[in-house]
Amino acid sequence: MSGRQEVTGSSPVNSTIFFKVPTERGKNKFDYTVWFIMKKEQNPVSLCIFEDIKYPDLFPLALNKAVFELFLGTDSLRARIIKELNPERVILHCRPYLAAVFNEQLSLEKPEYDVTINEIPGGDVFFVNGRIVAFGSGMTDLFNKVQKDHLLVKNGIPVAARISDQKAISFMELLIEIVADKRTAALFNSIKKISENDENSDPIDWTKYTDRGELLQNWIAENNITLEETNQKLISRCWQLIGLNSECIKDDFSKIPLRGNDPDSELYKGVKLINDNDIIIGSEVEVRSGTVLDATDGPILIDDIVKIEPNAVIKGPCFIGRKSVIRAGAKIGAGTSLGKECRVGGKVDETIIAPYSNKQHEGFIGHSYIGSWVNIGAGTCNSNMRNNYSKIKAWNAGVIRETGHRFLGTVIGDHSKIAINTKINPGTVIGFNSNIVTSEFPPKFVPSFTWAFEPESIEFDLDKAIETAELMMDRRDLPMTKAGKQLFKEIFHQCKQSGHKV
């Protein structure tokens, strides 16, 4: 397919009408947020995306970011919600210790909607849990379903609500109280107790360690709120993100009103496109000779300014983020998402690699979630299946838990580094800002701020950790700000309080 084609008219997926707005921001950018969506239903004026008490279950990925900032499909959970609902105003609710860095991130993003963090809202507000995953018109359907002063819950966890005026203000105050610093510290300490007492316990009920349930029930009674149960899907474990990624890529693709390759991109002689109707190539992309883009089993989306070196093979469903580089001979398997400015080589299969991470060399990573600012050394491989084909166990907030998966690789928190030729067992979880340096298999759980090497592991010096992160970020022309350094210190302190069990 040559040139760019536009999908016009109504989308069968979410009953929307697409039309392009020629803004400067969207002039040459592959990003379907520049295609404003005129919905047949009324959109929320104010949308609040919030965290709940379950955020420890998404550690280490959510140690240094709100749960709704986790990368899935072609963007964050937050972006997936906002793109469909298209609100006039967004309020983002997160743990207080994350707010300063989050504000800096938003100032760099320059979103086209009004956005604030942890602000007390007024008027009619639609509240949505940040762990929510919806497909097709699911978010719009949810918005239309929830009536005024109604709260949808799942197993006692708030999922969505439509609340107005003073009740909206008091609900936001409740949400802020639930994740206040004192309760975050208590949860870190609880993880320590859980991991020391019973590594194979049943699923964690965080209400045992906080007064969250009591706070919510009191607020419902005081404000005369109607309560309804829902079976809406919420992400509860890191490995669920891996399992849902293919479906999310397909869903995101179905909502993009563009097909084909941008005229400003260059596909060199010898590039092979298979099922090119399901391939989108953004602006200023270079695809070198011998590369195969195979969309037989799902779509391929390539964002702007991507470079794909010769003889790479990419199978859909797959997403490659803005300014990423695919090295020569790379094999990118189905179900893989690469965030912006990643550099990837070797073999990667059914894996999410969040923005700014590197796996440039030969080696295999499969059925895994790799956080941001991670560097994986040459020759590193993870196993994604046990030799006896049994289901895999993995660490989760202090507990070694059955995942229910026969295929599961590794979960690596942000800013961690993996040395060359490292061998990683199935279900291994590596924390935030850790270094793996060993000729043996690392432990199935490596705590945050660990320098792992033979004959034993030691604590990673905080100042050296910050210095390393600063150097890596500088290579992407991003500053390590005062707020960023303070976030490192806060996470280090919390991890130390928990006996480095997270």
C-alpha positions, 0 to 999 in steps of 0.5 A, spaced: 500 500 500 502 506 498 501 513 501 496 514 507 489 512 507 483 515 511 478 511 514 472 515 514 465 515 516 462 511 523 467 506 526 463 500 527 467 499 534 465 505 538 460 508 534 464 515 533 465 519 527 472 521 526 475 528 523 482 531 523 484 537 526 490 540 523 493 542 529 501 544 529 502 538 535 499 533 530 501 536 523 506 530 522 505 526 528 503 519 528 498 519 534 491 518 534 489 523 539 490 528 534 484 525 531 478 528 535 472 524 536 465 526 536 461 521 540 454 520 539 453 520 546 455 526 551 462 526 554 464 527 561 466 534 562 471 532 568 474 526 568 478 523 574 482 517 574 484 515 580 489 510 584 486 505 589 489 501 595 491 495 590 497 499 587 502 494 591 500 488 587 503 492 581 510 493 584 515 493 582 512 497 576 508 501 580 513 503 585 515 510 581 509 511 577 501 511 578 498 505 576 495 508 570 501 510 567 503 503 566 504 502 558 499 497 555 498 496 547 500 503 544 500 507 550 499 508 557 492 506 561 491 513 562 491 515 555 487 509 553 481 512 558 482 519 555 482 517 548 475 514 548 472 519 553 475 525 550 473 529 556 474 537 557 478 536 563 482 531 567 484 530 574 489 525 576 489 522 583 496 518 585 500 517 591 503 524 594 510 522 593 509 521 586 506 528 584 512 532 583 515 528 578 508 526 575 507 534 574 514 535 570 512 529 566 505 532 564 509 539 563 513 535 557 507 532 554 503 538 553 497 535 553 491 538 549 486 537 555 486 541 561 489 536 567 491 537 574 494 532 579 490 531 586 486 537 585 479 537 589 474 538 583 468 541 583 461 540 579 459 533 576 465 529 575 466 522 572 471 518 577 474 512 573 479 507 577 486 507 573 487 500 573 481 499 568 482 496 561 476 496 556 475 494 549 471 497 543 466 502 546 467 499 553 469 506 556 463 510 553 458 504 555 461 505 562 460 512 562 453 512 560 451 506 565 453 510 571 448 514 574 448 520 578 451 519 585 452 512 583 458 508 585 460 501 582 465 497 586 468 490 584 470 486 591 469 492 595 474 496 590 471 503 587 471 502 579 467 508 577 462 513 579 458 519 577 458 524 583 457 532 583 458 538 587 460 537 594 460 530 594 465 530 588 469 534 593 469 529 599 470 523 594 476 526 592 478 527 599 477 520 601 481 518 595 487 522 597 486 520 604 486 512 602 493 513 599 496 518 604 504 517 605 502 514 612 498 509 609 503 508 603 508 507 609 504 502 612 503 498 606 510 497 605 511 495 612 505 490 611 509 487 605 515 486 609 511 482 614 507 478 609 514 476 606 517 474 612 511 470 615 508 466 609 511 466 602 505 462 600 499 465 603 492 466 599 491 472 595 492 479 599 486 483 602 489 489 603 483 491 608 487 487 613 492 492 613 489 499 612 482 502 614 480 503 607 474 499 607 471 502 613 473 509 610 469 508 604 463 505 607 462 511 612 463 515 606 457 512 602 453 512 608 454 519 609 453 521 602 447 517 601 450 514 595 447 508 591 452 502 590 452 497 585 457 491 583 460 490 577 465 485 573 469 490 569 476 488 568 481 491 572 489 490 572 491 486 578 498 483 577 504 485 572 503 478 568 496 480 566 499 486 562 503 481 558 497 477 557 492 483 555 497 486 550 496 483 543 488 484 544 490 492 546 494 493 540 488 490 536 483 494 539 488 501 539 489 499 531 481 499 530 480 506 533 485 509 528 482 512 522 489 511 518 492 506 514 498 505 510 505 508 510 506 516 511 508 519 504 514 522 508 517 515 510 522 511 506 521 503 505 527 501 501 528 496 496 527 489 498 522 490 504 516 485 504 509 487 507 504 482 508 497 483 509 499 491 508 492 493 510 493 492 517 500 496 517 500 503 519 507 506 518 508 513 521 512 519 518 519 519 517 520 512 518 526 508 515 525 501 513 531 498 510 532 492 505 530 485 507 525 487 512 519 483 513 513 486 516 508 480 517 501 482 519 498 476 518 496 474 525 495 482 527 496 489 526 503 492 526 503 500 528 510 503 527 510 510 530 514 516 527 521 517 526 522 509 527 529 506 524 528 499 522 535 496 520 536 491 514 533 484 515 529 485 521 522 481 522 516 484 525 510 480 526 503 483 528 500 484 533 506 489 534 507 496 536 513 500 535 514 507 539 516 514 536 524 514 535 525 507 537 531 503 533 530 496 531 537 493 530 539 489 524 536 482 524 532 483 530 526 478 530 520 482 534 514 477 535 507 477 536 504 481 542 510 485 543 510 493 544 516 497 544 515 504 547 518 511 545 526 511 544 527 504 545 533 500 542 531 493 540 535 487 537 536 480 538 529 476 539 523 479 543 516 475 543 510 477 546 513 482 551 512 489 553 518 494 553 516 501 556 519 507 553 527 509 554 529 502 555 535 498 551 535 491 549 540 492 543 544 485 542 543 478 541 539 474 546 532 472 547 526 476 552 519 473 552 513 473 555 516 479 559 514 486 562 521 491 561 520 497 565 523 504 563 530 506 563 532 498 563 538 496 559 539 489 558 546 486 556 548 482 550 547 475 550 542 475 556 536 470 555 530 469 559 526 462 560 519 463 559 517 456 560 518 451 566 522 444 563 516 440 566 511 445 563 507 446 569 504 453 571 509 458 573 509 462 580 512 469 581 513 474 587 507 479 588 507 484 593 511 479 598 508 473 596 510 467 591 503 466 588 501 462 582 500 466 576 496 461 572 500 461 566 505 456 563 508 462 559 511 467 563 518 470 563 521 476 567 518 483 570 523 488 571 522 495 574 524 501 572 532 503 572 534 496 573 540 494 569 542 486 567 549 484 565 551 481 559 550 473 558 545 473 564 540 467 565 533 469 568 528 463 570 521 463 568 517 468 573 523 472 575 521 479 578 527 484 579 525 490 583 526 498 581 533 500 580 537 494 581 543 491 578 544 483 576 551 481 575 552 474 576 554 468 572 548 464 575 541 464 575 539 470 579 534 469 585 526 469 583 525 475 586 531 481 586 529 487 591 529 494 589 536 497 590 540 491 590 547 490 586 546 482 585 553 479 584 557 473 587 558 471 592 552 475 595 548 481 593 549 488 597 545 494 597 545 499 591 548 505 594 543 511 593 547 516 590 551 512 585 544 509 583 541 517 582 548 518 578 547 512 573 540 514 572 542 521 571 547 519 566 542 514 562 537 520 562 542 525 559 543 520 553 536 521 551 536 529 553 532 528 559 534 532 565 534 528 572 530 534 576 530 535 583 524 532 584 526 526 580 532 525 585 527 526 591 523 520 588 529 516 588 530 518 595 523 516 597 523 510 594 529 508 597 527 510 604 520 506 603 524 500 601 529 500 606 523 501 611 520 494 608 527 491 609 528 491 602 522 486 600 519 490 594 
